[in-house]
Amino acid sequence: MTAPVIELAGERIALLSERALHWEGARAVIAADVHWGKAATFRSAGIPIPAGTTSAGLARLDRALARTGAHRLFVLGDLLHARAWRAAGTVRAIADWREGHPELEIMLIRGNHDRRAGDPPAALEIAVVEGPWRAGPFILRHEPEPDPAGYVLAGHLHPGMSLRGPARARVRLPCFAFGAEVGILPAFGEFTGLELIEPRRSDRVYVVAGDDVIPVPPVG
C-alpha cells in the first residue's frame, strides 16, 4: 500500500487510499464529507441500510492516522449527516473512538450538512469553525471555490471518474482532483455517491482503487 506524494503550495501532500490527505509538514490528516450517521438516518426512514458503517469508517480513519502518525485531523465539512446521527449505536461508537485518541486535535470546518445536523457534542472535543479557514498556505473550506488568500482544499462534490476497462466494461471510482487553485477530496464516508467530473487537461486527478491511488492520464 503506497501513497503518492505531490506538491501543493510548496507542501508535500500524500494521497491516502483511505480517501484522505496527509499534510506531512503539519502532521495532519485532511478528510472531507465523513457523513457520520448517514446509514442511521436512512434506517430511521425505513431504508434497509446495513449497520456497522460508522465502525468501518472509524477503523479506516484509524488506519490513516496510524500509517501517517498524524497529530491533527481537519474535516472539510459534513462530519455529520443529519440530526438522526444521534442513534445510540452511532453515538457510542464515535465516543469510544474519541476516547482512544485523546491527544488528537480535531477541527471541523462546517459544511451544509453540519449546519442542519448541529455541532458535535462538546465531549468529543472537536473544534468547529466556519470556513474558509487559513492553515499555512492552504484555505480549508467545504465548497470548492477559489480564494486569493491561498490554495483551497475542499470537498462537497464527492468527485469520481468513470474509467473504461477490458471488454468495454466501465468502473466508477472516487478520486482526488487538483486544479491550479482548488483541490477537491473524495468523500470519506460510505453511501455518499459520486459526482462524475470532467477534468481539464491541466488538472491532476488520482482515482482510489482499493488500496491503491492511481494517477489518471490527462484527457484531450
Accessible surface in RSA format (square Angstrom, percent):
REM  Atomic radii and reference values for relative SASA: ProtOr
REM  Chains: A
REM  Algorithm: Lee & Richards
REM  Probe-radius: 1.40
REM  Slices: 20
REM RES _ NUM      All-atoms   Total-Side   Main-Chain    Non-polar    All polar
REM                ABS   REL    ABS   REL    ABS   REL    ABS   REL    ABS   REL
RES MET A   1   124.52  64.5  53.48  35.4  71.04 169.2  50.23  42.7  74.29  98.4
RES THR A   2   106.74  75.9 101.80 103.2   4.94  11.8  78.34 105.2  28.39  42.9
RES ALA A   3    27.04  24.9  10.50  16.2  16.54  37.6  10.72  15.1  16.31  43.2
RES PRO A   4    35.89  26.2  22.97  20.9  12.92  47.0  35.64  29.4   0.25   1.6
RES VAL A   5    63.39  41.7  31.73  28.7  31.66  76.3  31.73  27.6  31.66  85.9
RES ILE A   6    15.26   8.7   7.31   5.4   7.95  19.2  15.26  11.0   0.00   0.0
RES GLU A   7   117.27  67.3 106.11  80.3  11.17  26.6  28.44  55.0  88.83  72.5
RES LEU A   8     4.75   2.6   2.59   1.9   2.16   5.4   4.75   3.3   0.00   0.0
RES ALA A   9    51.30  47.2   8.54  13.2  42.75  97.3  30.10  42.4  21.20  56.1
RES GLY A  10    61.77  76.2   0.00   N/A  61.77  76.2  26.03  71.4  35.75  80.1
RES GLU A  11    47.66  27.4  46.28  35.0   1.38   3.3   1.73   3.3  45.93  37.5
RES ARG A  12   139.39  58.5 135.60  69.1   3.78   9.0  59.32  81.1  80.07  48.5
RES ILE A  13     0.00   0.0   0.00   0.0   0.00   0.0   0.00   0.0   0.00   0.0
RES ALA A  14     6.17   5.7   6.17   9.5   0.00   0.0   6.17   8.7   0.00   0.0
RES LEU A  15     0.00   0.0   0.00   0.0   0.00   0.0   0.00   0.0   0.00   0.0
RES LEU A  16     2.91   1.6   2.91   2.1   0.00   0.0   2.91   2.0   0.00   0.0
RES SER A  17     9.87   8.3   3.39   4.5   6.48  14.9   0.69   1.5   9.17  12.8
RES GLU A  18     4.45   2.6   3.65   2.8   0.79   1.9   3.04   5.9   1.40   1.1
RES ARG A  19    40.26  16.9  40.26  20.5   0.00   0.0   1.93   2.6  38.33  23.2
RES ALA A  20     0.00   0.0   0.00   0.0   0.00   0.0   0.00   0.0   0.00   0.0
RES LEU A  21     0.00   0.0   0.00   0.0   0.00   0.0   0.00   0.0   0.00   0.0
RES HIS A  22    21.97  12.0  21.97  15.3   0.00   0.0  14.98  15.4   6.99   8.1
RES TRP A  23    16.56   6.6  16.56   8.0   0.00   0.0  16.14   8.6   0.42   0.7
RES GLU A  24    54.22  31.1  42.85  32.4  11.37  27.1  19.28  37.3  34.94  28.5
RES GLY A  25    65.18  80.4   0.00   N/A  65.18  80.4  31.91  87.6  33.28  74.5
RES ALA A  26    18.45  17.0  11.90  18.4   6.55  14.9  18.41  25.9   0.04   0.1
RES ARG A  27   118.27  49.7 118.27  60.3   0.00   0.0  44.27  60.5  74.00  44.9
RES ALA A  28     0.00   0.0   0.00   0.0   0.00   0.0   0.00   0.0   0.00   0.0
RES VAL A  29     0.00   0.0   0.00   0.0   0.00   0.0   0.00   0.0   0.00   0.0
RES ILE A  30     0.00   0.0   0.00   0.0   0.00   0.0   0.00   0.0   0.00   0.0
RES ALA A  31     1.12   1.0   1.12   1.7   0.00   0.0   1.12   1.6   0.00   0.0
RES ALA A  32     0.00   0.0   0.00   0.0   0.00   0.0   0.00   0.0   0.00   0.0
RES ASP A  33     0.02   0.0   0.02   0.0   0.00   0.0   0.00   0.0   0.02   0.0
RES VAL A  34    10.48   6.9   6.57   5.9   3.91   9.4   6.57   5.7   3.91  10.6
RES HIS A  35     8.75   4.8   2.00   1.4   6.75  17.3   1.96   2.0   6.79   7.9
RES TRP A  36    14.11   5.7  12.13   5.9   1.97   4.6  11.65   6.2   2.46   4.0
RES GLY A  37     2.35   2.9   0.00   N/A   2.35   2.9   0.82   2.2   1.53   3.4
RES LYS A  38    28.13  13.7  27.10  16.6   1.03   2.5   6.32   5.7  21.81  23.2
RES ALA A  39     5.21   4.8   2.62   4.0   2.59   5.9   2.62   3.7   2.59   6.9
RES ALA A  40     6.83   6.3   1.74   2.7   5.09  11.6   2.60   3.7   4.23  11.2
RES THR A  41    26.08  18.5  25.74  26.1   0.34   0.8  25.74  34.6   0.34   0.5
RES PHE A  42    52.89  26.5  52.76  32.7   0.13   0.3  52.89  32.1   0.00   0.0
RES ARG A  43    90.57  38.0  73.45  37.4  17.12  40.8  39.58  54.1  51.00  30.9
RES SER A  44    86.47  73.1  40.63  54.2  45.84 105.6  44.75  95.3  41.73  58.5
RES ALA A  45    76.62  70.4  38.87  60.0  37.75  85.9  50.97  71.8  25.65  68.0
RES GLY A  46    65.84  81.2   0.00   N/A  65.84  81.2  37.77 103.6  28.08  62.9
RES ILE A  47    82.21  46.8  80.39  59.9   1.82   4.4  81.54  58.7   0.68   1.8
RES PRO A  48   127.15  92.7  96.94  88.4  30.21 109.8 109.65  90.5  17.50 108.7
RES ILE A  49    26.61  15.1  21.97  16.4   4.65  11.2  22.40  16.1   4.21  11.4
RES PRO A  50    88.27  64.3  75.94  69.2  12.33  44.8  88.01  72.7   0.25   1.6
RES ALA A  51    80.30  73.8  53.84  83.1  26.46  60.2  54.07  76.1  26.23  69.5
RES GLY A  52    44.10  54.4   0.00   N/A  44.10  54.4  31.08  85.3  13.01  29.1
RES THR A  53    27.79  19.8  22.79  23.1   5.00  11.9  18.52  24.9   9.27  14.0
RES THR A  54    20.36  14.5  14.22  14.4   6.13  14.6  12.29  16.5   8.07  12.2
RES SER A  55    62.64  52.9  55.66  74.3   6.98  16.1  33.69  71.7  28.95  40.6
RES ALA A  56    54.98  50.6  42.29  65.3  12.69  28.9  50.23  70.7   4.75  12.6
RES GLY A  57     8.90  11.0   0.00   N/A   8.90  11.0   8.67  23.8   0.22   0.5
RES LEU A  58    10.14   5.6   9.86   7.1   0.28   0.7  10.14   7.1   0.00   0.0
RES ALA A  59    45.58  41.9  40.29  62.2   5.29  12.0  43.99  61.9   1.59   4.2
RES ARG A  60    20.37   8.6  20.37  10.4   0.00   0.0  14.57  19.9   5.80   3.5
RES LEU A  61     5.58   3.1   5.58   4.0   0.00   0.0   5.58   3.9   0.00   0.0
RES ASP A  62    51.82  36.3  49.59  49.4   2.23   5.3  21.46  50.5  30.36  30.3
RES ARG A  63   121.38  51.0 115.95  59.1   5.43  12.9  59.80  81.7  61.58  37.3
RES ALA A  64     0.00   0.0   0.00   0.0   0.00   0.0   0.00   0.0   0.00   0.0
RES LEU A  65    11.63   6.5   9.12   6.5   2.51   6.3   9.12   6.4   2.51   6.8
RES ALA A  66    85.84  78.9  51.18  79.0  34.67  78.9  62.55  88.1  23.29  61.7
RES ARG A  67    85.11  35.7  42.64  21.7  42.48 101.1  36.92  50.5  48.19  29.2
RES THR A  68    25.95  18.5   3.56   3.6  22.39  53.4   8.74  11.7  17.21  26.0
RES GLY A  69    32.31  39.8   0.00   N/A  32.31  39.8  30.75  84.4   1.57   3.5
RES ALA A  70    11.83  10.9   0.00   0.0  11.83  26.9   0.00   0.0  11.83  31.3
RES HIS A  71    96.59  52.8  93.53  65.0   3.07   7.8  57.57  59.3  39.03  45.4
RES ARG A  72    89.97  37.8  89.97  45.9   0.00   0.0  12.44  17.0  77.53  47.0
RES LEU A  73     5.15   2.9   4.28   3.1   0.87   2.2   4.29   3.0   0.86   2.3
RES PHE A  74    19.97  10.0  19.97  12.4   0.00   0.0  19.97  12.1   0.00   0.0
RES VAL A  75     0.92   0.6   0.92   0.8   0.00   0.0   0.92   0.8   0.00   0.0
RES LEU A  76     0.00   0.0   0.00   0.0   0.00   0.0   0.00   0.0   0.00   0.0
RES GLY A  77     0.00   0.0   0.00   N/A   0.00   0.0   0.00   0.0   0.00   0.0
RES ASP A  78     2.81   2.0   2.81   2.8   0.00   0.0   0.00   0.0   2.81   2.8
RES LEU A  79     2.56   1.4   2.56   1.8   0.00   0.0   2.56   1.8   0.00   0.0
RES LEU A  80     0.09   0.0   0.09   0.1   0.00   0.0   0.09   0.1   0.00   0.0
RES HIS A  81    20.62  11.3  19.68  13.7   0.94   2.4   7.10   7.3  13.52  15.7
RES ALA A  82    26.98  24.8  26.41  40.8   0.57   1.3  26.98  38.0   0.00   0.0
RES ARG A  83   148.75  62.5 140.57  71.7   8.17  19.5  61.93  84.6  86.81  52.6
RES ALA A  84    38.23  35.2  19.60  30.3  18.63  42.4  32.25  45.4   5.99  15.9
RES TRP A  85     1.17   0.5   1.17   0.6   0.00   0.0   1.17   0.6   0.00   0.0
RES ARG A  86   103.32  43.4  85.32  43.5  17.99  42.8  54.16  74.0  49.15  29.8
RES ALA A  87    44.87  41.3  31.18  48.1  13.70  31.2  43.40  61.1   1.47   3.9
RES ALA A  88    75.09  69.0  58.53  90.3  16.56  37.7  65.52  92.3   9.57  25.3
RES GLY A  89    38.97  48.1   0.00   N/A  38.97  48.1  26.87  73.7  12.11  27.1
RES THR A  90    10.16   7.2   5.81   5.9   4.35  10.4   2.00   2.7   8.16  12.3
RES VAL A  91    54.11  35.6  53.17  48.1   0.93   2.2  53.40  46.4   0.71   1.9
RES ARG A  92   145.93  61.3 140.91  71.8   5.02  11.9  58.64  80.1  87.29  52.9
RES ALA A  93    23.62  21.7  13.48  20.8  10.15  23.1  20.91  29.5   2.71   7.2
RES ILE A  94     2.01   1.1   2.01   1.5   0.00   0.0   2.01   1.4   0.00   0.0
RES ALA A  95    33.12  30.5  31.93  49.3   1.19   2.7  32.63  46.0   0.49   1.3
RES ASP A  96    85.19  59.7  74.32  74.0  10.87  25.7  26.78  63.0  58.41  58.3
RES TRP A  97    19.66   7.9   9.73   4.7   9.92  23.3  19.10  10.2   0.56   0.9
RES ARG A  98    17.56   7.4  16.39   8.4   1.16   2.8  11.58  15.8   5.97   3.6
RES GLU A  99   134.59  77.3 111.24  84.2  23.34  55.6  47.74  92.3  86.85  70.9
RES GLY A 100    56.79  70.0   0.00   N/A  56.79  70.0  32.70  89.7  24.09  54.0
RES HIS A 101    46.30  25.3  41.27  28.7   5.03  12.9  26.03  26.8  20.27  23.6
RES PRO A 102    91.10  66.4  68.86  62.8  22.24  80.8  74.51  61.5  16.59 103.1
RES GLU A 103   152.14  87.3 134.40 101.7  17.74  42.2  65.82 127.3  86.32  70.5
RES LEU A 104    14.14   7.9   7.05   5.0   7.09  17.8   9.51   6.7   4.64  12.5
RES GLU A 105   105.30  60.5  98.89  74.8   6.41  15.3  42.91  83.0  62.40  50.9
RES ILE A 106     9.37   5.3   1.96   1.5   7.41  17.9   2.77   2.0   6.60  17.9
RES MET A 107    34.23  17.7  33.54  22.2   0.69   1.6  33.54  28.5   0.69   0.9
RES LEU A 108     0.07   0.0   0.07   0.1   0.00   0.0   0.07   0.1   0.00   0.0
RES ILE A 109     0.30   0.2   0.30   0.2   0.00   0.0   0.30   0.2   0.00   0.0
RES ARG A 110    52.66  22.1  51.30  26.2   1.36   3.2   5.05   6.9  47.61  28.9
RES GLY A 111     0.00   0.0   0.00   N/A   0.00   0.0   0.00   0.0   0.00   0.0
RES ASN A 112    43.19  29.8  40.44  39.1   2.74   6.6  23.26  56.0  19.93  19.3
RES HIS A 113    32.72  17.9  32.72  22.7   0.00   0.0  13.74  14.2  18.99  22.1
RES ASP A 114     0.87   0.6   0.22   0.2   0.65   1.5   0.22   0.5   0.65   0.6
RES ARG A 115   119.20  50.1  89.63  45.7  29.57  70.4  58.57  80.0  60.64  36.8
RES ARG A 116   139.12  58.4 126.46  64.5  12.66  30.1  73.75 100.8  65.37  39.6
RES ALA A 117     0.00   0.0   0.00   0.0   0.00   0.0   0.00   0.0   0.00   0.0
RES GLY A 118    16.57  20.4   0.00   N/A  16.57  20.4  16.57  45.5   0.00   0.0
RES ASP A 119    61.64  43.2  46.58  46.4  15.06  35.6  20.14  47.4  41.50  41.4
RES PRO A 120    12.21   8.9   0.62   0.6  11.59  42.1   0.62   0.5  11.59  72.0
RES PRO A 121    54.90  40.0  42.42  38.7  12.48  45.4  53.84  44.5   1.05   6.5
RES ALA A 122    96.88  89.1  69.20 106.8  27.68  63.0  80.36 113.2  16.52  43.8
RES ALA A 123    91.87  84.5  59.62  92.0  32.25  73.4  72.16 101.6  19.71  52.2
RES LEU A 124    10.99   6.1  10.99   7.9   0.00   0.0  10.99   7.7   0.00   0.0
RES GLU A 125   121.11  69.5 102.98  77.9  18.13  43.2  41.75  80.8  79.36  64.8
RES ILE A 126    20.44  11.6   2.25   1.7  18.20  43.9   2.92   2.1  17.52  47.6
RES ALA A 127    51.80  47.6  38.37  59.2  13.43  30.5  48.90  68.9   2.90   7.7
RES VAL A 128    36.98  24.3  10.91   9.9  26.07  62.8  10.91   9.5  26.07  70.7
RES VAL A 129    25.11  16.5  20.83  18.9   4.28  10.3  25.11  21.8   0.00   0.0
RES GLU A 130    87.76  50.4  75.00  56.7  12.76  30.4  53.14 102.8  34.62  28.3
RES GLY A 131    29.76  36.7   0.00   N/A  29.76  36.7   6.18  17.0  23.57  52.8
RES PRO A 132    71.57  52.2  51.72  47.2  19.84  72.1  52.01  42.9  19.56 121.6
RES TRP A 133    96.81  38.8  95.92  46.4   0.89   2.1  88.47  47.2   8.34  13.5
RES ARG A 134   137.55  57.8 116.61  59.4  20.93  49.8  49.93  68.2  87.62  53.1
RES ALA A 135    12.09  11.1   5.96   9.2   6.14  14.0  12.09  17.0   0.00   0.0
RES GLY A 136    48.28  59.5   0.00   N/A  48.28  59.5  32.64  89.6  15.65  35.0
RES PRO A 137    37.28  27.2  30.89  28.2   6.38  23.2  35.03  28.9   2.25  14.0
RES PHE A 138     0.00   0.0   0.00   0.0   0.00   0.0   0.00   0.0   0.00   0.0
RES ILE A 139     5.85   3.3   5.85   4.4   0.00   0.0   5.85   4.2   0.00   0.0
RES LEU A 140     0.00   0.0   0.00   0.0   0.00   0.0   0.00   0.0   0.00   0.0
RES ARG A 141    39.03  16.4  39.03  19.9   0.00   0.0   2.16   3.0  36.87  22.3
RES HIS A 142     2.39   1.3   0.64   0.4   1.75   4.5   0.64   0.7   1.75   2.0
RES GLU A 143    48.29  27.7  48.29  36.5   0.00   0.0  23.73  45.9  24.56  20.1
RES PRO A 144    31.31  22.8  13.05  11.9  18.26  66.4  13.05  10.8  18.26 113.5
RES GLU A 145    88.84  51.0  88.40  66.9   0.45   1.1  27.47  53.1  61.37  50.1
RES PRO A 146    80.43  58.6  63.52  57.9  16.91  61.5  63.63  52.5  16.80 104.4
RES ASP A 147    27.71  19.4  19.85  19.8   7.86  18.6   2.28   5.4  25.43  25.4
RES PRO A 148   148.94 108.6 103.69  94.5  45.26 164.5 117.60  97.1  31.34 194.8
RES ALA A 149    51.33  47.2  32.13  49.6  19.20  43.7  43.45  61.2   7.87  20.9
RES GLY A 150    22.76  28.1   0.00   N/A  22.76  28.1  19.07  52.3   3.69   8.3
RES TYR A 151    24.88  11.6  18.00  10.2   6.88  17.9  20.92  15.7   3.97   4.9
RES VAL A 152     0.00   0.0   0.00   0.0   0.00   0.0   0.00   0.0   0.00   0.0
RES LEU A 153     0.00   0.0   0.00   0.0   0.00   0.0   0.00   0.0   0.00   0.0
RES ALA A 154     0.00   0.0   0.00   0.0   0.00   0.0   0.00   0.0   0.00   0.0
RES GLY A 155     0.00   0.0   0.00   N/A   0.00   0.0   0.00   0.0   0.00   0.0
RES HIS A 156    65.68  35.9  53.28  37.0  12.41  31.7  24.88  25.6  40.80  47.5
RES LEU A 157    65.87  36.7  59.24  42.4   6.63  16.7  61.69  43.3   4.18  11.2
RES HIS A 158    26.92  14.7  26.76  18.6   0.16   0.4  18.33  18.9   8.59  10.0
RES PRO A 159     0.03   0.0   0.03   0.0   0.00   0.0   0.03   0.0   0.00   0.0
RES GLY A 160     0.00   0.0   0.00   N/A   0.00   0.0   0.00   0.0   0.00   0.0
RES MET A 161    15.66   8.1  15.17  10.0   0.50   1.2  15.08  12.8   0.58   0.8
RES SER A 162    37.53  31.7  20.82  27.8  16.71  38.5  14.23  30.3  23.30  32.6
RES LEU A 163    48.45  27.0  46.86  33.5   1.59   4.0  48.45  34.0   0.00   0.0
RES ARG A 164   149.53  62.8 116.93  59.6  32.60  77.6  49.81  68.1  99.72  60.4
RES GLY A 165    26.84  33.1   0.00   N/A  26.84  33.1  20.11  55.2   6.73  15.1
RES PRO A 166   123.22  89.8 108.01  98.5  15.21  55.3 120.16  99.2   3.06  19.0
RES ALA A 167   105.41  96.9  58.81  90.8  46.59 106.0  75.81 106.8  29.60  78.4
RES ARG A 168   208.63  87.6 188.64  96.2  19.99  47.6  58.97  80.6 149.66  90.7
RES ALA A 169    55.25  50.8  45.25  69.8  10.00  22.7  55.25  77.8   0.00   0.0
RES ARG A 170   133.70  56.1  98.79  50.4  34.91  83.1  47.03  64.3  86.67  52.5
RES VAL A 171    73.85  48.6  70.03  63.4   3.81   9.2  73.81  64.1   0.04   0.1
RES ARG A 172   132.61  55.7 113.39  57.8  19.22  45.8  46.72  63.9  85.88  52.1
RES LEU A 173    31.11  17.3  31.11  22.3   0.00   0.0  31.11  21.8   0.00   0.0
RES PRO A 174    26.98  19.7  26.98  24.6   0.00   0.0  26.98  22.3   0.00   0.0
RES CYS A 175     0.00   0.0   0.00   0.0   0.00   0.0   0.00   0.0   0.00   0.0
RES PHE A 176     0.00   0.0   0.00   0.0   0.00   0.0   0.00   0.0   0.00   0.0
RES ALA A 177     9.42   8.7   8.31  12.8   1.11   2.5   8.49  12.0   0.92   2.4
RES PHE A 178     2.21   1.1   0.08   0.0   2.14   5.6   0.08   0.0   2.14   6.1
RES GLY A 179    15.16  18.7   0.00   N/A  15.16  18.7   6.95  19.1   8.20  18.4
RES ALA A 180    94.42  86.8  57.77  89.1  36.65  83.4  70.19  98.9  24.22  64.2
RES GLU A 181   103.63  59.5  98.67  74.6   4.96  11.8  32.33  62.5  71.30  58.2
RES VAL A 182    20.67  13.6  16.44  14.9   4.23  10.2  16.44  14.3   4.23  11.5
RES GLY A 183     0.00   0.0   0.00   N/A   0.00   0.0   0.00   0.0   0.00   0.0
RES ILE A 184    25.80  14.7  25.80  19.2   0.00   0.0  25.80  18.6   0.00   0.0
RES LEU A 185     0.00   0.0   0.00   0.0   0.00   0.0   0.00   0.0   0.00   0.0
RES PRO A 186     0.11   0.1   0.06   0.1   0.05   0.2   0.11   0.1   0.00   0.0
RES ALA A 187     5.84   5.4   2.43   3.8   3.41   7.8   2.43   3.4   3.41   9.0
RES PHE A 188     3.21   1.6   3.21   2.0   0.00   0.0   3.21   1.9   0.00   0.0
RES GLY A 189     7.99   9.9   0.00   N/A   7.99   9.9   4.96  13.6   3.03   6.8
RES GLU A 190    64.58  37.1  56.98  43.1   7.60  18.1  16.27  31.5  48.31  39.4
RES PHE A 191    89.78  44.9  61.89  38.3  27.89  72.6  74.40  45.1  15.38  44.0
RES THR A 192    22.61  16.1   8.53   8.6  14.08  33.6   1.01   1.4  21.61  32.7
RES GLY A 193    49.42  60.9   0.00   N/A  49.42  60.9  40.72 111.7   8.71  19.5
RES LEU A 194    53.38  29.7  28.41  20.3  24.97  62.8  30.24  21.2  23.14  62.3
RES GLU A 195    99.56  57.2  97.98  74.1   1.57   3.7  20.68  40.0  78.87  64.4
RES LEU A 196    74.29  41.4  53.33  38.2  20.96  52.7  53.33  37.5  20.96  56.4
RES ILE A 197    34.46  19.6  21.03  15.7  13.43  32.4  25.50  18.4   8.96  24.3
RES GLU A 198   169.61  97.4 139.37 105.4  30.24  72.0  55.84 108.0 113.77  92.9
RES PRO A 199    31.74  23.1  11.90  10.8  19.84  72.1  16.77  13.8  14.98  93.1
RES ARG A 200   160.29  67.3 150.90  76.9   9.39  22.4  72.15  98.6  88.14  53.4
RES ARG A 201   149.56  62.8 136.28  69.5  13.28  31.6  57.10  78.0  92.46  56.0
RES SER A 202    96.49  81.5  62.12  82.9  34.37  79.2  56.80 121.0  39.69  55.6
RES ASP A 203    23.87  16.7  13.89  13.8   9.98  23.6   0.19   0.5  23.68  23.6
RES ARG A 204    95.61  40.1  91.49  46.6   4.12   9.8  49.01  67.0  46.60  28.2
RES VAL A 205     5.82   3.8   3.19   2.9   2.63   6.3   3.19   2.8   2.63   7.1
RES TYR A 206    25.41  11.9  25.41  14.5   0.00   0.0   4.75   3.6  20.66  25.5
RES VAL A 207     2.56   1.7   2.56   2.3   0.00   0.0   2.56   2.2   0.00   0.0
RES VAL A 208     7.72   5.1   4.98   4.5   2.73   6.6   4.98   4.3   2.73   7.4
RES ALA A 209    31.11  28.6  22.98  35.5   8.13  18.5  25.69  36.2   5.42  14.4
RES GLY A 210    65.20  80.4   0.00   N/A  65.20  80.4  44.28 121.5  20.93  46.9
RES ASP A 211    86.55  60.6  81.43  81.0   5.12  12.1  14.25  33.5  72.29  72.1
RES ASP A 212    73.54  51.5  72.44  72.1   1.10   2.6  10.18  24.0  63.36  63.2
RES VAL A 213    11.40   7.5   0.00   0.0  11.40  27.5   0.00   0.0  11.40  30.9
RES ILE A 214    78.69  44.8  78.30  58.3   0.38   0.9  78.69  56.7   0.00   0.0
RES PRO A 215    82.32  60.0  74.26  67.7   8.06  29.3  74.26  61.3   8.06  50.1
RES VAL A 216    23.79  15.7  11.92  10.8  11.87  28.6  12.63  11.0  11.16  30.3
RES PRO A 217   104.19  75.9  94.04  85.7  10.16  36.9 100.11  82.7   4.09  25.4
RES PRO A 218    82.27  60.0  58.50  53.3  23.77  86.4  65.10  53.8  17.16 106.7
RES VAL A 219    97.77  64.3  84.61  76.6  13.16  31.7  88.01  76.5   9.76  26.5
RES GLY A 220    89.87 110.8   0.00   N/A  89.87 110.8  67.07 184.1  22.80  51.1
END  Absolute sums over single chains surface
CHAIN  1 A    10291.6       7729.4       2562.2       5964.7       4327.0
END  Absolute sums over all chains
TOTAL         10291.6       7729.4       2562.2       5964.7       4327.0
